[in-house]
Amino acid sequence: MSGRSRVPWLYRVVRDRSGQASPLAVVLILGITVLGTTAVVTLGGAALSETKQASSAARAEHSMTLFDSKVAITALGDTQSQSVELSGTQDGQYVVRDDTTRIVVTHKDFDGDGASEELYNDTLGSVEYRTGDVTIAYEGGGVWRTQDNGTSMVSPPEFHYRDKTLTLPVIQVTGDGSSGQSPVVDIIEEEQAHPVYPNESSTYSITGDRYGNPVENGTVEVTIYSPHYRGWAQFFDDRTEGDMSIDHSNESVSVELEAIGGVVGAFRMPNEGGSVDVRGMSDNHNVTSYTLNLTADGHFNNMHWSMYHDGPTEDLEFHIYSTGKCTGGSFNGDVDISIYYSNRSGYYEGWQKSNIIPGPSKAVQVDCSDDPATFTVNLTHEGTDMTYGEIDMTGSDNKWYFGPEIKDDTTNSSVDFDQHDADRATPYSDGETESLDTVTNHYLSLLAPQYKLTVTDGPGGSERVNERSSSGNLDYEQADGGRYITFLHVTENRVRVEVH
């Protein structure tokens, strides 16, 4: 047996490991250092690149805003050319494109029968600065920033909507060229204020009417086809209350403004079954005149004549009944005025004034001096009191448009006029009265801003009005808001852009 003692196995393990500790530590430290340095360089490089890109894009925004103002001066002002130096880097690129972005202006239902007319359809062109995934673009008189499938507006386009007037100076950009440095750009006027609408030399394809104001029927739709359509959509949403639609597949956005048109003031009476189109009426008792000028078809005895609205949720009828006719130069009867309203609840609201003797200061006047005689009915007469309650229908119910409903339904026991600021917040029970002017204004305001008033005459022996010789007058204040259009002004303005 040897005199040397056996070394415990645990000690040997620790001893052997300890002998390698210093070289392993060096290797580990070097590895960590290399990895850390690589991460710092990689992440720092990416951050630096993003910072450079953001800085480049910010400078490009300022440059494009300045470019925007120079284009406006050239295209819309008195200067025929301008120059501007744009900020750029080797990582970015300025590009002039005349094949991007299209604007289409369409007048829908211009004839009242559903026909549409393209008033304008052409490209806008653009000047773009691209750096990384950021695009700063000038188009349509505005500057847009598009990044990560989102677009924000840097400066607004040339699209001015105010007080139901749309002014649209279309600015077209033509030319080509590109630069990655800081180019000098020349802007040269090629066309200024070429009239599109109104334009005496242009006419609608079906009616032959000239392109002129006011816009009387249908709607005016402006559609933009652009890679930056999301920014246009936000602009339309902020600046108008028109109907807006987005087509992502075609990268387009449309805004539709409704022509107030319709009747404001004097109108020719439609034939039976025809309608007066009311548009853009304010909803706060702003009807100043609703007058009917009815010419007799023979005479007025046993006349049942109405203008009514038959809507999806609301019904309204103004009914005129006459018992007399002209004899010896004077009228020998009287007149009833009735107003029926229903919101399809099974009940109705009825107002009536019976036995009105026509006269100079009355709601009804009859002129017997001519043959045929004429009736004038003022449905906004302040001195005539209407009585609330069930309507007493003279004659059979087929002489009233809503006769079956009046016959089968009953009135609400009371009605409140509290829907409009001009209402007196007054409840009316059976037998209580209110002026004809207030009642007419209240119910027309309930239907506002848009509805039709349709003529019915008769039937049979009670057809006593010659509508072709009759007329009316409906004056009202037009509604405020950003969804209506009365005047449209479109001009074409073109500049050529040269990049040096």
C-alpha positions as CSV (number, residue, x, y, z in Angstrom):
1,M,0.0,0.0,0.0
2,S,1.4,3.4,-1.1
3,G,2.1,6.1,1.4
4,R,0.3,8.8,-0.9
5,S,-3.3,9.5,0.2
6,R,-6.1,9.2,-2.4
7,V,-7.4,12.6,-3.7
8,P,-11.2,12.7,-3.2
9,W,-13.1,12.8,-6.6
10,L,-14.9,16.0,-5.7
11,Y,-11.6,17.8,-5.1
12,R,-10.2,16.6,-8.4
13,V,-13.3,17.9,-10.3
14,V,-13.0,21.3,-8.6
15,R,-9.3,21.4,-9.2
16,D,-9.6,20.6,-12.9
17,R,-12.4,23.0,-13.5
18,S,-10.5,25.8,-11.7
19,G,-7.5,25.3,-14.0
20,Q,-9.7,26.2,-17.0
21,A,-11.6,29.1,-15.5
22,S,-9.3,31.9,-16.7
23,P,-9.3,30.9,-20.5
24,L,-13.1,30.2,-20.4
25,A,-13.8,33.6,-18.9
26,V,-11.8,35.4,-21.5
27,V,-13.6,33.5,-24.3
28,L,-17.0,34.3,-22.7
29,I,-16.2,38.0,-22.2
30,L,-15.0,38.3,-25.8
31,G,-18.2,36.6,-27.1
32,I,-20.4,38.8,-25.0
33,T,-18.6,41.8,-26.2
34,V,-18.9,40.8,-29.9
35,L,-22.6,40.1,-29.5
36,G,-23.2,43.3,-27.7
37,T,-21.2,45.3,-30.2
38,T,-23.1,43.7,-33.1
39,A,-26.5,44.4,-31.4
40,V,-25.5,48.0,-30.7
41,V,-24.3,48.5,-34.3
42,T,-27.4,46.8,-35.8
43,L,-30.0,48.4,-33.6
44,G,-28.3,51.7,-33.5
45,G,-27.9,51.6,-37.3
46,A,-31.6,50.9,-37.7
47,A,-32.5,53.7,-35.3
48,L,-30.1,56.1,-37.1
49,S,-31.6,55.1,-40.4
50,E,-35.2,55.7,-39.1
51,T,-34.1,59.0,-37.7
52,K,-32.5,60.1,-41.0
53,Q,-35.7,59.0,-42.9
54,A,-38.0,60.9,-40.5
55,S,-35.8,64.0,-40.8
56,S,-35.7,63.7,-44.5
57,A,-39.5,63.3,-44.7
58,A,-40.0,66.3,-42.4
59,R,-37.8,68.5,-44.6
60,A,-39.7,67.2,-47.7
61,E,-43.0,68.2,-46.1
62,H,-41.8,71.7,-45.6
63,S,-40.4,71.8,-49.2
64,M,-43.7,70.4,-50.7
65,T,-45.7,72.9,-48.7
66,L,-43.6,75.7,-50.2
67,F,-44.0,74.0,-53.7
68,D,-47.8,74.0,-53.1
69,S,-47.8,77.7,-52.6
70,K,-45.7,78.4,-55.7
71,V,-48.0,76.2,-57.8
72,A,-51.0,78.1,-56.5
73,I,-49.4,81.4,-57.4
74,T,-48.7,80.2,-60.9
75,A,-51.9,78.3,-61.6
76,L,-54.4,80.6,-59.9
77,G,-52.5,83.9,-59.6
78,D,-50.9,86.5,-61.8
79,T,-47.4,85.0,-62.1
80,Q,-46.7,82.9,-65.2
81,S,-43.7,80.9,-63.6
82,Q,-42.1,80.2,-60.3
83,S,-39.0,78.3,-59.2
84,V,-38.3,76.6,-55.9
85,E,-35.5,74.4,-54.5
86,L,-36.7,71.2,-52.8
87,S,-34.9,69.6,-49.9
88,G,-33.7,66.0,-50.5
89,T,-31.1,63.4,-49.8
90,Q,-29.5,60.5,-51.6
91,D,-31.9,58.2,-49.8
92,G,-35.0,60.0,-51.2
93,Q,-36.3,60.6,-54.7
94,Y,-38.5,63.3,-56.2
95,V,-40.7,62.1,-59.1
96,V,-43.0,64.1,-61.3
97,R,-45.9,62.0,-62.6
98,D,-48.7,63.1,-64.9
99,D,-50.4,59.7,-65.0
100,T,-51.5,59.5,-61.3
101,T,-54.6,60.6,-59.6
102,R,-57.9,61.3,-61.5
103,I,-60.8,63.5,-60.6
104,V,-64.3,63.0,-61.9
105,V,-67.2,65.4,-61.3
106,T,-70.6,64.0,-62.1
107,H,-74.1,65.6,-62.0
108,K,-76.4,62.8,-61.1
109,D,-80.1,62.9,-61.9
110,F,-79.7,66.2,-63.6
111,D,-83.0,65.8,-65.5
112,G,-85.1,64.5,-62.6
113,D,-85.4,61.1,-64.3
114,G,-82.2,59.5,-63.1
115,A,-79.8,60.5,-66.0
116,S,-76.2,61.4,-65.1
117,E,-73.7,63.6,-66.8
118,E,-69.9,63.7,-66.4
119,L,-69.0,67.4,-66.1
120,Y,-65.3,66.7,-65.9
121,N,-63.0,63.7,-66.0
122,D,-59.2,64.1,-66.2
123,T,-55.9,63.3,-64.5
124,L,-54.5,65.6,-61.8
125,G,-50.8,64.5,-61.9
126,S,-48.5,64.7,-58.9
127,V,-45.1,65.5,-57.6
128,E,-43.9,62.9,-55.1
129,Y,-41.0,62.5,-52.7
130,R,-40.3,59.0,-51.6
131,T,-37.9,57.9,-48.8
132,G,-38.2,54.4,-47.4
133,D,-41.9,53.6,-46.8
134,V,-42.9,57.3,-46.7
135,T,-44.3,59.2,-49.6
136,I,-44.9,62.9,-49.5
137,A,-47.1,63.9,-52.5
138,Y,-48.4,67.1,-54.0
139,E,-51.7,66.6,-55.9
140,G,-54.9,68.5,-56.4
141,G,-53.5,71.6,-54.7
142,G,-52.8,69.7,-51.5
143,V,-49.9,67.9,-49.8
144,W,-50.4,64.4,-48.4
145,R,-48.2,62.0,-46.4
146,T,-48.7,58.3,-46.9
147,Q,-47.0,55.7,-44.7
148,D,-48.0,52.2,-43.5
149,N,-51.2,52.2,-45.5
150,G,-52.3,55.4,-43.8
151,T,-52.5,59.0,-45.2
152,S,-52.6,62.3,-43.4
153,M,-53.1,65.8,-44.9
154,V,-50.1,68.1,-44.7
155,S,-51.9,71.0,-46.5
156,P,-55.5,71.1,-47.8
157,P,-56.4,70.7,-51.5
158,E,-58.1,73.2,-53.8
159,F,-61.6,72.2,-52.8
160,H,-63.6,75.0,-51.3
161,Y,-67.1,74.4,-49.9
162,R,-69.0,77.1,-48.1
163,D,-72.6,78.3,-47.9
164,K,-73.9,75.6,-50.4
165,T,-71.3,76.7,-52.9
166,L,-68.6,74.4,-54.2
167,T,-65.6,76.1,-55.8
168,L,-63.2,73.6,-57.4
169,P,-60.2,75.0,-59.3
170,V,-58.8,71.8,-60.7
171,I,-54.9,72.1,-60.8
172,Q,-53.3,69.6,-63.2
173,V,-49.6,68.9,-63.1
174,T,-47.8,67.8,-66.2
175,G,-44.1,67.0,-66.9
176,D,-41.6,64.3,-66.0
177,G,-38.2,63.9,-64.4
178,S,-36.8,62.8,-61.1
179,S,-34.0,63.7,-58.7
180,G,-32.5,62.2,-55.5
181,Q,-30.6,65.3,-54.4
182,S,-32.1,68.8,-53.8
183,P,-33.5,69.7,-57.1
184,V,-34.5,73.1,-58.5
185,V,-38.1,72.8,-59.8
186,D,-39.5,75.2,-62.4
187,I,-43.3,75.7,-62.5
188,I,-44.7,77.1,-65.7
189,E,-48.3,78.1,-66.4
190,E,-50.0,76.3,-69.3
191,E,-53.7,76.9,-68.7
192,Q,-55.6,79.2,-66.3
193,A,-59.2,79.3,-65.3
194,H,-60.6,77.5,-68.3
195,P,-64.3,77.3,-67.5
196,V,-65.8,73.9,-67.0
197,Y,-69.0,74.7,-65.0
198,P,-70.7,77.0,-65.5
199,N,-70.0,77.1,-69.2
200,E,-72.3,78.6,-71.7
201,S,-70.8,76.6,-74.5
202,S,-71.4,73.2,-72.8
203,T,-74.9,71.6,-72.6
204,Y,-76.4,68.5,-71.0
205,S,-76.6,65.5,-73.3
206,I,-80.3,64.8,-72.9
207,T,-82.0,68.1,-72.0
208,G,-79.7,70.4,-74.0
209,D,-79.7,72.8,-71.0
210,R,-76.5,74.8,-70.6
211,Y,-74.1,74.1,-67.8
212,G,-75.4,76.8,-65.4
213,N,-76.2,77.8,-61.9
214,P,-78.1,77.3,-59.7
215,V,-77.8,73.5,-59.7
216,E,-81.5,72.5,-59.6
217,N,-81.8,68.8,-59.6
218,G,-80.1,65.6,-58.3
219,T,-76.6,65.5,-56.7
220,V,-73.1,66.6,-57.6
221,E,-70.5,63.9,-57.0
222,V,-66.7,64.4,-56.8
223,T,-64.6,61.3,-57.0
224,I,-60.8,61.1,-56.5
225,Y,-58.8,58.2,-57.7
226,S,-55.5,58.4,-55.8
227,P,-52.9,56.3,-53.8
228,H,-53.6,58.9,-51.1
229,Y,-57.4,58.5,-51.2
230,R,-57.6,57.9,-47.5
231,G,-56.3,61.4,-46.8
232,W,-58.9,62.8,-49.3
233,A,-61.6,60.8,-47.4
234,Q,-60.6,62.4,-44.1
235,F,-60.6,65.9,-45.8
236,F,-64.1,65.3,-47.2
237,D,-65.4,64.0,-43.9
238,D,-64.0,67.1,-42.1
239,R,-65.1,69.8,-44.6
240,T,-68.6,68.6,-45.7
241,E,-71.6,66.6,-44.5
242,G,-72.1,65.0,-47.9
243,D,-72.6,61.3,-48.5
244,M,-69.1,59.9,-48.7
245,S,-68.1,56.4,-50.0
246,I,-64.7,54.7,-50.2
247,D,-63.7,52.1,-52.7
248,H,-60.5,50.5,-51.4
249,S,-60.2,48.1,-54.4
250,N,-60.0,51.1,-56.8
251,E,-58.2,53.4,-54.3
252,S,-60.9,56.0,-54.7
253,V,-63.2,58.2,-52.6
254,S,-66.4,60.0,-53.5
255,V,-68.4,62.8,-51.9
256,E,-71.9,63.5,-53.0
257,L,-73.6,66.9,-52.4
258,E,-77.3,67.2,-52.8
259,A,-78.7,70.0,-55.1
260,I,-81.2,72.0,-53.2
261,G,-83.0,72.9,-56.4
262,G,-86.6,71.9,-56.1
263,V,-89.2,74.5,-55.4
264,V,-88.4,77.8,-53.7
265,G,-90.9,80.4,-54.7
266,A,-93.4,80.4,-57.5
267,F,-94.2,77.2,-59.3
268,R,-96.5,75.9,-62.1
269,M,-99.1,73.5,-60.6
270,P,-98.4,69.9,-61.6
271,N,-101.2,67.9,-63.2
272,E,-103.1,65.5,-61.0
273,G,-100.6,62.8,-59.8
274,G,-97.7,65.2,-60.4
275,S,-95.5,66.5,-57.6
276,V,-93.7,69.6,-56.4
277,D,-90.2,68.6,-55.2
278,V,-89.2,70.3,-52.0
279,R,-85.5,70.2,-51.1
280,G,-83.3,71.7,-48.5
281,M,-86.1,73.2,-46.4
282,S,-85.1,74.4,-42.9
283,D,-86.9,72.5,-40.2
284,N,-87.8,75.4,-37.9
285,H,-91.0,77.1,-39.1
286,N,-89.3,79.1,-41.9
287,V,-92.1,78.8,-44.5
288,T,-93.0,82.4,-45.2
289,S,-95.6,81.6,-47.9
290,Y,-97.5,78.6,-49.1
291,T,-100.2,79.9,-51.5
292,L,-102.3,78.0,-54.1
293,N,-103.8,79.8,-57.1
294,L,-106.4,77.5,-58.5
295,T,-108.3,78.0,-61.8
296,A,-111.7,76.6,-62.1
297,D,-112.5,73.8,-64.5
298,G,-116.0,75.0,-65.1
299,H,-116.9,76.0,-61.5
300,F,-115.8,75.4,-57.9
301,N,-119.0,73.8,-56.5
302,N,-118.3,70.5,-54.8
303,M,-114.6,70.9,-55.3
304,H,-112.3,68.4,-53.5
305,W,-108.7,69.2,-54.1
306,S,-105.5,68.3,-52.2
307,M,-101.8,68.4,-52.1
308,Y,-100.4,65.5,-50.1
309,H,-97.2,63.7,-49.0
310,D,-97.4,59.9,-48.9
311,G,-94.1,58.9,-47.2
312,P,-92.6,55.8,-45.7
313,T,-93.3,56.9,-42.1
314,E,-95.2,60.2,-42.4
315,D,-98.4,61.3,-44.2
316,L,-99.7,64.8,-44.8
317,E,-102.6,66.2,-46.7
318,F,-103.8,69.8,-47.3
319,H,-107.4,69.4,-48.4
320,I,-109.6,72.2,-49.9
321,Y,-113.4,71.8,-50.2
322,S,-115.7,74.3,-51.8
323,T,-119.6,74.5,-51.7
324,G,-120.2,77.3,-54.1
325,K,-119.5,78.9,-57.4
326,C,-119.5,82.3,-59.1
327,T,-122.9,83.7,-60.0
328,G,-123.6,87.3,-60.8
329,G,-120.0,88.3,-60.3
330,S,-119.7,87.0,-56.8
331,F,-119.1,83.7,-55.0
332,N,-122.2,82.2,-53.3
333,G,-120.6,79.5,-51.1
334,D,-118.0,78.8,-48.5
335,V,-114.7,76.8,-48.2
336,D,-113.3,74.3,-45.8
337,I,-109.5,73.9,-45.1
338,S,-108.4,70.6,-43.5
339,I,-104.9,69.4,-42.6
340,Y,-104.3,65.7,-41.9
341,Y,-101.0,64.3,-40.4
342,S,-100.1,60.7,-39.4
343,N,-96.9,59.0,-38.4
344,R,-98.5,55.6,-39.1
345,S,-99.2,54.9,-35.5
346,G,-102.9,54.1,-36.0
347,Y,-103.9,57.6,-34.9
348,Y,-103.8,60.9,-36.7
349,E,-103.7,64.6,-36.0
350,G,-106.5,66.6,-37.6
351,W,-107.0,70.3,-38.0
352,Q,-110.0,72.0,-39.7
353,K,-111.5,75.3,-40.4
354,S,-115.0,75.1,-41.9
355,N,-117.4,77.6,-43.5
356,I,-114.8,80.2,-44.5
357,I,-116.5,83.0,-46.4
358,P,-113.9,84.2,-49.0
359,G,-112.8,87.8,-48.7
360,P,-109.9,90.2,-49.0
361,S,-108.6,89.6,-45.5
362,K,-109.4,85.9,-45.4
363,A,-107.3,82.8,-46.0
364,V,-109.4,82.2,-49.1
365,Q,-110.1,84.7,-51.9
366,V,-112.2,84.1,-55.0
367,D,-111.9,86.2,-58.2
368,C,-115.2,86.0,-60.2
369,S,-114.3,88.8,-62.5
370,D,-112.9,86.4,-65.1
371,D,-114.2,83.2,-66.6
372,P,-113.0,80.8,-65.5
373,A,-112.9,82.0,-61.9
374,T,-109.8,81.7,-59.7
375,F,-109.3,80.6,-56.1
376,T,-106.4,81.9,-53.9
377,V,-105.8,79.9,-50.8
378,N,-103.2,81.2,-48.3
379,L,-102.1,78.2,-46.2
380,T,-99.8,80.5,-44.1
381,H,-102.6,83.0,-43.2
382,E,-102.0,84.1,-39.6
383,G,-105.5,85.4,-39.0
384,T,-107.2,82.0,-39.6
385,D,-107.6,79.7,-36.6
386,M,-107.6,75.9,-37.2
387,T,-109.4,73.6,-34.7
388,Y,-107.8,70.4,-33.5
389,G,-109.8,67.2,-33.6
390,E,-111.4,64.6,-35.8
391,I,-111.8,65.7,-39.4
392,D,-115.4,66.0,-40.7
393,M,-115.1,64.7,-44.2
394,T,-117.8,66.2,-46.5
395,G,-118.7,63.7,-49.2
396,S,-117.4,60.2,-49.5
397,D,-113.9,59.2,-48.3
398,N,-112.7,58.6,-51.8
399,K,-112.6,62.4,-52.4
400,W,-109.7,62.6,-49.9
401,Y,-106.3,61.0,-50.6
402,F,-106.1,59.7,-47.0
403,G,-109.9,59.3,-46.7
404,P,-109.9,55.6,-45.7
405,E,-107.4,56.3,-42.9
406,I,-109.4,59.3,-41.7
407,K,-112.5,57.1,-41.7
408,D,-111.0,54.1,-39.9
409,D,-108.6,55.8,-37.5
410,T,-109.1,58.2,-34.6
411,T,-107.3,61.3,-33.5
412,N,-104.8,61.4,-30.7
413,S,-106.6,62.9,-27.7
414,S,-104.0,65.6,-27.7
415,V,-100.9,66.7,-29.6
416,D,-97.8,68.5,-28.5
417,F,-96.0,71.0,-30.8
418,D,-92.5,70.8,-29.2
419,Q,-90.3,69.4,-32.0
420,H,-88.8,72.7,-33.2
421,D,-87.4,75.7,-31.5
422,A,-90.2,77.8,-33.0
423,D,-92.8,75.6,-31.5
424,R,-94.5,76.9,-28.4
425,A,-94.3,73.6,-26.6
426,T,-98.0,73.7,-26.3
427,P,-100.3,70.7,-26.0
428,Y,-103.6,70.9,-28.0
429,S,-106.7,68.9,-27.0
430,D,-109.9,68.4,-29.0
431,G,-111.5,71.8,-29.8
432,E,-108.5,73.9,-29.1
433,T,-107.2,76.2,-31.9
434,E,-104.0,77.4,-33.4
435,S,-103.3,79.7,-36.4
436,L,-103.2,78.2,-39.9
437,D,-99.7,79.7,-40.3
438,T,-98.3,77.8,-37.3
439,V,-100.0,74.5,-38.1
440,T,-98.8,74.6,-41.7
441,N,-95.2,75.5,-40.6
442,H,-95.2,72.8,-38.0
443,Y,-96.1,69.9,-40.3
444,L,-94.0,71.1,-43.2
445,S,-91.1,71.4,-40.8
446,L,-91.7,67.8,-39.6
447,L,-91.2,66.6,-43.2
448,A,-88.1,68.8,-43.9
449,P,-85.6,68.9,-45.4
450,Q,-86.8,66.9,-48.5
451,Y,-90.2,65.6,-49.6
452,K,-92.7,65.8,-52.4
453,L,-96.2,67.4,-52.4
454,T,-98.5,65.6,-54.9
455,V,-101.7,66.9,-56.5
456,T,-105.0,65.0,-56.3
457,D,-108.3,66.4,-57.8
458,G,-111.7,64.8,-57.6
459,P,-112.8,62.2,-58.3
460,G,-115.6,62.4,-60.9
461,G,-117.9,65.4,-60.5
462,S,-115.6,66.9,-57.9
463,E,-112.7,67.5,-60.3
464,R,-113.1,71.3,-60.4
465,V,-109.5,72.6,-60.9
466,N,-107.7,73.1,-64.2
467,E,-104.1,72.4,-63.0
468,R,-102.6,73.5,-66.3
469,S,-103.8,77.1,-65.7
470,S,-103.0,77.0,-61.9
471,S,-99.9,77.9,-60.0
472,G,-98.6,78.1,-56.5
473,N,-95.9,79.8,-54.3
474,L,-93.8,78.1,-51.7
475,D,-91.2,80.3,-50.0
476,Y,-89.0,78.9,-47.3
477,E,-85.6,79.3,-45.8
478,Q,-83.1,76.8,-47.0
479,A,-81.4,74.5,-44.5
480,D,-77.9,75.1,-43.3
481,G,-75.3,72.3,-43.3
482,G,-72.6,70.8,-45.4
483,R,-74.6,68.4,-47.6
484,Y,-76.3,70.7,-50.0
485,I,-75.2,72.5,-53.1
486,T,-76.7,75.4,-55.0
487,F,-73.8,76.9,-56.9
488,L,-71.0,74.9,-58.6
489,H,-67.8,76.5,-60.0
490,V,-65.2,74.3,-61.7
491,T,-62.2,75.6,-63.7
492,E,-59.3,73.8,-65.2
493,N,-55.8,75.1,-64.4
494,R,-52.6,73.4,-65.7
495,V,-48.9,73.8,-64.9
496,R,-45.8,72.1,-66.3
497,V,-43.2,71.1,-63.7
498,E,-39.5,70.7,-64.8
499,V,-37.0,69.2,-62.4
500,H,-33.3,70.2,-62.7
